Amino acid sequence: MLILVWFIVCIIFAFVQLILGESGHALEVFALLTAIALFLINKFAKKNQNNQ
């Protein structure tokens, strides 16, 4: 699970860096997208845990 989180965060970082580059808002966008991704991973993990 930790590897999945690390992989997602790296993809988000690369995507934000590619799109925004040296923009002043790159860090805010990265933080927002990472928070949303971690929330969704947590939600799906708990959903799968309840189904077992």
N, C-alpha and C positions, 0 to 999 in steps of 0.2 A: 504494500500500500504506500509506503514511504517513497519507493522508487517511482510510482505513478505520480505522486504529488510533485516530486522533484522534476520529472519529465514535463509535466504540464506547466510548471513555473518557468522552466527553461524555454519552452515553446512560446509562452506568453511574452517573456522578456525579449526573445528574438523578434517576434512579431511587432511589438511596440517600438523596439529600436529601429527596425526596418522602416516602419511607417513614419514615426515622429522624429527619429534621429536625435538631434541636439535641441529639440523644442523644450521649453520650460515646463510643459505639461506632461512630458513623457513619464515622469515618476508617479504622478497622480493617476494617470491612465493605467500604468502597470499595477499600482496598488489596488485600484478598483477591479480590474480584470482578475487579478490573483485572488482577491477576496471572494468574488463571485464563483470562480472555479473551485476554490476550497469549500465553499458552501455547498455547491452541487455535488462534489465528490463525497462530502460528509453525508448529504441527504441520500444519495444512492447507496452508500455503504450501509447506512442504517436500515434502508428499505430492504436490501438484500439480506441483512442479518435477521430481520423479522420474518422473512419468508422461509428461512431454513428451519 
